Amino acid sequence: MSRPLHVIHLLPLDPVKSFFQLFPKTFPEGGPPQDSFMTSPKALRREYRVLQSENHPDILIGSSALNKAGSSGDASFSSIINRAYTTLRNPYSRIAHLIQLYHPQELDITQDDTAKELIAKFQSQSPESSLEYKEMLLMVLEAHESLEMAEQESELEDLSAENDERIKESEKTIDAIIQNHWPITDWDALMMEAIRLKYWVNIQNGIKEWEPGKPVHLTH
């Protein structure tokens, strides 16, 4: 005798408004500012693997920040989870996602025009601001030169260690701004720190992708 089929009825889900909500173990309060901006890459990856291994219902997308890559809203749960994980594991795209979620104009700082306008505004504030930005660019150019001149991977160990420290400090600064100044009133300060983090992450990617004789491309 065949066994009776058990039909599982899924309850309607509330619309998911942020990628943070998809990882409740890593971000139990739904993401910053309730949770720390800092996260454990290992914990995030572990939760990602668990989510991908389960049977996934359709989810409701309740924010434009989740659809910016052209998703039609009926994308599979699996593809949304993949995009969420890719976004949150990278500290720069993580803060860019947070900014788009909460900024009054839902600004996407990963767009070149938005970033250029922000940088130009920052440089025009004062001679000190202009100098600060030029010093950031100089660090990027020096890293580019080190990558181009390196003949073996071991020559990049010092650069990698220094840059990892820059990333860590930038993440701490961002976390402090979020935790101590929420709701944000000075969005430009947070976004410029995000731009700074972007430069360090790009250097990190350049180091990871380095190969002897391979052209070096560091975007800024």
C-alpha positions in Angstrom: 0.0 0.0 0.0 1.4 3.4 -1.0 1.9 6.0 1.7 -0.3 9.0 1.7 1.2 12.2 0.5 1.8 14.9 3.0 1.2 18.3 1.5 3.1 21.2 3.2 1.4 24.6 3.0 3.7 27.5 3.2 2.6 30.6 5.0 2.8 33.9 3.2 6.2 35.6 3.9 6.7 39.2 4.7 8.5 41.0 1.9 12.3 40.8 2.3 13.6 44.4 2.2 17.3 43.7 2.7 20.0 41.1 2.1 20.7 41.2 5.8 17.3 39.6 6.6 18.2 36.6 4.6 21.0 35.6 7.0 19.3 35.6 10.5 22.1 33.7 12.2 24.8 36.1 11.1 22.5 39.2 11.5 19.9 38.2 14.2 18.4 41.7 14.4 18.1 42.1 10.7 21.3 43.9 10.0 22.9 47.2 11.0 22.3 49.4 13.0 20.8 46.8 15.3 23.6 44.4 14.4 27.3 45.2 14.1 28.5 46.1 10.6 31.5 43.8 11.3 30.9 40.2 10.6 32.6 36.8 10.6 33.3 35.6 7.0 33.3 32.0 8.1 29.9 32.3 9.9 28.4 34.1 6.9 29.7 31.4 4.5 28.5 28.6 6.8 25.0 30.1 6.9 25.0 30.6 3.1 25.8 26.9 2.5 23.0 25.8 4.8 20.5 28.1 3.0 21.6 26.8 -0.4 21.3 23.2 0.8 17.6 23.6 1.9 14.5 23.6 -0.1 13.6 27.2 -0.8 10.2 28.7 -1.2 9.7 31.8 -3.3 10.3 35.0 -1.5 8.8 38.4 -1.8 11.0 41.3 -2.7 10.1 44.5 -0.8 12.9 46.9 -1.6 14.4 48.4 -4.8 17.9 47.8 -3.2 17.3 44.1 -3.9 16.3 44.6 -7.5 19.1 47.0 -8.6 20.8 44.2 -10.6 17.8 43.9 -12.9 16.0 41.1 -11.0 12.4 41.0 -12.1 11.1 40.1 -8.6 10.3 36.5 -9.5 13.9 35.4 -9.4 14.5 32.1 -7.6 15.3 32.0 -3.9 18.7 30.4 -4.8 19.7 33.3 -7.1 18.7 35.9 -4.5 20.7 34.1 -1.9 23.7 34.0 -4.2 23.5 37.7 -4.8 22.9 38.4 -1.1 26.0 36.4 -0.1 28.2 38.0 -2.7 27.1 41.4 -1.5 27.5 40.9 2.2 30.8 39.0 2.2 32.5 42.1 0.6 32.6 44.9 3.1 32.4 47.6 0.4 29.3 46.2 -1.3 27.9 45.5 2.2 28.1 49.2 3.2 26.9 50.2 -0.2 23.8 48.0 0.2 23.1 49.5 3.7 23.4 53.1 2.3 21.0 52.3 -0.5 18.5 50.9 2.0 18.5 53.8 4.4 19.7 56.9 2.5 16.7 59.3 2.0 17.4 59.3 -1.8 18.3 55.5 -1.9 21.7 56.4 -3.4 23.7 53.7 -5.0 27.4 54.6 -4.5 28.5 51.7 -6.6 27.4 53.8 -9.6 30.3 55.8 -11.1 28.3 59.0 -11.5 27.2 58.9 -7.9 30.7 58.2 -6.6 32.3 60.9 -8.7 29.8 63.5 -7.6 30.4 62.6 -3.9 34.2 62.7 -4.3 34.0 66.1 -6.1 31.9 67.5 -3.3 34.3 66.2 -0.7 37.3 67.7 -2.4 35.6 71.1 -2.7 34.9 71.3 1.1 38.4 72.5 2.1 42.1 72.3 1.1 42.5 69.6 3.8 39.8 67.5 2.3 41.3 67.8 -1.2 44.7 66.8 0.2 43.2 63.9 2.1 41.7 62.5 -1.1 44.9 63.0 -3.0 46.8 61.0 -0.4 44.3 58.2 -0.8 44.9 58.2 -4.5 48.6 58.2 -3.9 48.3 55.0 -1.8 46.4 53.3 -4.7 49.0 54.4 -7.2 51.8 53.1 -5.0 50.0 49.8 -4.6 49.5 49.6 -8.4 53.3 50.2 -8.9 54.1 47.4 -6.3 51.9 45.0 -8.1 53.4 45.8 -11.5 57.0 45.5 -10.3 56.5 42.3 -8.3 58.1 39.2 -9.8 56.8 36.7 -7.2 53.9 36.6 -4.8 56.1 36.7 -1.7 57.0 40.3 -2.6 53.4 41.3 -2.0 53.2 40.0 1.6 54.0 43.4 3.2 51.6 45.2 0.9 48.9 42.7 1.7 49.4 42.9 5.5 49.3 46.8 5.4 46.2 46.8 3.2 44.4 44.2 5.4 45.0 46.6 8.3 43.5 49.5 6.3 40.4 47.5 5.5 40.0 46.5 9.2 40.3 50.1 10.3 37.9 51.4 7.7 35.3 48.7 8.7 35.8 49.8 12.4 35.2 53.4 11.5 32.1 52.6 9.5 30.8 50.5 12.4 31.4 53.3 14.8 29.6 55.8 12.7 26.6 53.5 12.4 26.5 52.5 16.1 27.1 56.0 17.5 25.4 58.3 15.0 22.2 56.5 14.0 20.0 57.8 12.5 22.6 59.2 10.2 22.6 62.9 9.6 25.9 63.3 7.9 25.5 60.8 5.1 28.4 62.3 3.1 30.9 61.3 5.9 29.7 57.7 5.9 29.7 57.5 2.1 33.3 58.9 1.8 34.5 56.3 4.3 32.8 53.7 2.1 34.7 55.1 -0.9 37.9 54.8 1.1 37.0 51.2 1.9 36.4 50.6 -1.8 39.9 51.6 -2.7 41.4 49.2 -0.1 39.2 46.3 -1.2 40.2 47.0 -4.8 43.9 46.7 -3.8 43.1 43.5 -1.9 41.5 42.1 -5.1 44.5 43.1 -7.1 46.8 41.2 -4.7 44.6 38.1 -4.9 44.4 38.2 -8.7 48.1 38.9 -9.2 50.0 36.7 -11.6 53.5 37.1 -13.0 53.2 39.2 -16.2 49.5 39.7 -15.9 48.3 43.3 -16.4 47.3 45.1 -13.2 44.0 47.0 -13.2 43.1 48.9 -9.9 39.8 50.8 -10.3 39.3 54.0 -8.3 
